Amino acid sequence: MKLAMLKDKSRIIVAIDFANNTFYAKLSEILRNVAGVKIGLPTILSKNFWEIIQQVRKSDAYILIDLKLADIPAVMMNTVNKISEIANGVIIHAFIGSSALQRMREYLDEFNMDMFLIVAMTHPGSEEFINKNCGEFLRIAKEVADGVVAPATFPEYIRMARKFLGDKIIISPGIGRQGAPYGEALKNGADFEIIGRAITLADDPVLEIEKINMIHKEIITRAKG
């Protein structure tokens, strides 16, 4: 499954690094109303990881594994091999360089998995080093990636990515608890918004998702015309 195929379903990717019991109790309903889930180390190391994966795999939700891979190709390929049966896509840091990323591109193609490169991050400290090199990371991403991760908290990087990458997929974190309002990333050119605690810690996560989907639909409708 490719993430681009799910744009008509929803523009939400739920990051489940933090979640309460209400979220897990409603997970099957949640999965019917989002494009996918982003799963990182906090969830992978939790006691209910395989239960979560089983529920997600019964749905048509996209599974994005977020280990922020940043190592030599041999180590990253070994990691991908261990998650290949559950993942539709993986997130990798662009700063490891084009030769290593080309190796990963070729390896991920064997599993028909998407590769998303982090070209900028959401937190203030990212402006010190990683975000300054966004342009170089986008150059690499244009050659080898299916898409990029660009921050809603710094929308100028989303706009830069859209201008440079054409129709490649842009996924954007930083929505909600990190400060960017719902729809901010879509307005600036992203395809999907990665939303975590605003949904996963909500009193009613299903209702929150319905609200966000409505906001997204209005933005997409206005953009079309």
C-alpha positions in Angstrom: 0.0 0.0 0.0 1.2 3.5 -0.9 0.3 6.5 1.3 -0.7 8.6 -1.8 -3.6 6.2 -2.4 -5.3 7.2 0.9 -5.6 11.0 0.2 -9.4 10.7 -0.5 -10.0 8.8 2.8 -8.4 11.3 5.2 -5.4 13.6 5.6 -4.7 12.5 9.2 -1.9 10.2 10.2 -2.2 9.6 14.0 1.0 9.4 15.9 0.5 7.0 18.8 3.6 7.7 20.9 1.3 8.8 23.7 -2.2 7.4 24.2 -4.8 6.9 26.9 -7.1 4.0 27.5 -10.0 5.8 25.7 -7.9 5.9 22.5 -7.1 2.2 22.6 -10.7 1.3 23.4 -11.9 3.2 20.3 -9.0 2.2 18.0 -11.0 0.2 15.5 -13.4 3.2 15.0 -10.5 5.6 14.8 -8.8 3.6 12.1 -11.9 3.8 9.9 -11.6 7.6 9.8 -7.8 8.3 9.4 -5.4 7.6 6.6 -2.8 5.9 8.8 -0.9 5.6 12.0 2.7 6.6 12.8 4.3 4.1 15.2 7.6 5.0 17.0 9.7 3.5 19.7 7.4 4.3 22.7 4.7 2.2 21.1 7.1 -0.5 19.8 8.5 -0.9 23.4 5.0 -1.0 25.0 3.4 -4.2 26.2 0.4 -3.9 23.9 2.4 -3.3 20.6 1.4 -6.5 18.9 -2.3 -6.0 19.9 -2.2 -2.6 18.3 -0.5 -3.9 15.1 -3.1 -6.7 14.8 -5.9 -4.1 15.0 -4.3 -1.8 12.5 -3.6 -4.6 10.0 -7.3 -5.6 10.0 -8.1 -2.1 8.7 -7.0 -0.3 5.6 -4.9 2.2 7.6 -1.4 2.9 6.5 1.4 1.9 8.9 4.3 4.3 9.0 7.1 3.1 11.2 9.0 6.0 12.7 12.4 4.9 14.0 14.1 8.0 12.5 16.7 5.7 11.0 20.2 7.3 10.9 22.9 4.7 10.6 25.0 2.8 8.1 23.0 1.0 5.4 23.7 -2.5 6.8 22.2 -1.6 10.2 19.2 0.2 8.6 18.5 -2.7 6.2 18.6 -5.2 9.1 16.1 -3.0 11.0 13.8 -2.7 8.0 13.9 -6.5 7.5 12.6 -7.0 11.0 9.6 -4.7 10.4 9.0 -5.5 6.7 5.9 -7.6 7.5 4.1 -4.8 9.2 5.3 -1.5 7.7 4.0 0.3 4.6 6.6 3.1 5.0 9.6 4.2 7.1 11.0 7.5 8.2 14.8 8.1 7.7 17.0 11.1 8.5 18.2 12.7 5.3 21.5 13.8 6.9 23.1 10.4 6.5 23.8 11.3 2.9 22.8 10.4 -0.7 24.8 7.2 -1.1 23.4 5.5 2.0 19.9 6.7 1.1 20.2 5.3 -2.4 21.1 1.9 -0.9 18.0 2.2 1.3 15.8 3.1 -1.7 16.8 0.0 -3.5 16.3 -2.2 -0.4 12.9 -0.7 0.4 11.8 -1.3 -3.2 12.1 -5.0 -2.5 9.3 -4.7 0.0 7.3 -2.1 -1.9 7.8 0.3 1.1 7.7 4.1 1.0 10.7 6.1 2.2 10.1 9.4 3.9 13.1 11.7 4.6 13.2 14.1 7.5 14.2 17.4 5.9 13.4 19.7 8.9 12.0 19.2 12.4 9.4 20.8 14.6 11.2 21.9 17.8 13.0 25.2 18.3 16.4 23.6 18.6 16.1 22.1 15.1 16.8 25.6 13.7 20.4 25.4 15.0 21.5 22.6 12.7 19.2 20.3 10.8 16.7 22.9 9.4 19.5 25.0 8.0 20.3 22.2 5.6 16.7 21.7 4.4 17.5 22.7 0.8 20.3 20.1 0.5 18.0 17.4 2.0 15.3 18.3 -0.5 17.8 17.8 -3.3 18.5 14.3 -2.1 14.8 13.6 -1.4 13.9 14.6 -5.0 16.2 11.8 -6.3 15.5 8.9 -3.9 12.4 9.4 -1.6 8.7 8.9 -1.9 8.2 11.9 0.3 9.5 14.1 3.1 8.7 15.0 6.7 8.4 18.8 7.0 7.3 20.7 10.1 4.0 22.6 10.5 5.6 24.7 13.2 7.9 26.1 10.5 5.6 26.2 7.5 8.2 27.9 5.3 9.9 24.5 5.0 6.7 22.9 3.8 6.4 25.6 1.1 10.0 25.1 0.1 9.4 21.4 -0.1 6.3 21.7 -2.2 8.0 24.1 -4.6 11.1 21.9 -5.0 9.5 18.4 -4.9 6.5 18.8 -7.2 3.9 16.1 -6.4 5.9 14.1 -4.0 4.2 13.4 -0.7 4.7 15.8 2.2 3.7 14.7 5.7 3.8 17.2 8.5 4.1 16.9 12.3 3.8 19.7 14.9 0.1 20.0 14.8 -1.8 20.5 18.0 0.3 20.2 21.2 3.4 21.6 19.5 1.6 24.7 18.4 0.4 24.5 14.8 -3.4 24.6 14.3 -5.3 21.9 12.4 -5.0 22.5 8.7 -1.9 24.7 8.9 0.3 22.2 7.1 -2.3 21.5 4.4 -2.7 25.3 3.7 1.1 25.5 3.1 1.3 22.5 0.7 1.4 19.3 2.8 -0.6 16.3 1.9 -1.1 14.8 5.3 -0.9 16.1 8.9 0.7 13.9 11.6 -1.3 14.5 14.7 -0.5 12.9 18.0 -1.5 13.9 21.5 -4.4 16.2 20.4 -6.1 13.0 19.3 -4.6 10.3 21.4 -5.1 12.0 24.7 -8.5 13.6 23.8 -11.5 12.9 25.9 -13.2 11.7 22.7 -10.7 10.9 20.0 -13.3 9.9 17.5 -15.1 13.3 17.8 -11.7 15.1 17.6 -10.9 13.2 14.3 -14.3 14.1 12.9 -13.6 17.8 13.6 -10.2 17.7 12.0 -11.5 15.9 9.0 -14.1 18.6 8.5 -11.4 21.3 8.7 -9.3 19.5 6.2 -12.1 19.0 3.8 -12.9 22.7 3.9 -9.3 23.6 3.2 -9.0 21.1 0.3 -12.3 22.3 -1.2 -11.2 25.9 -1.1 -7.8 25.0 -2.6 -9.5 23.2 -5.5 -11.6 26.1 -6.3 
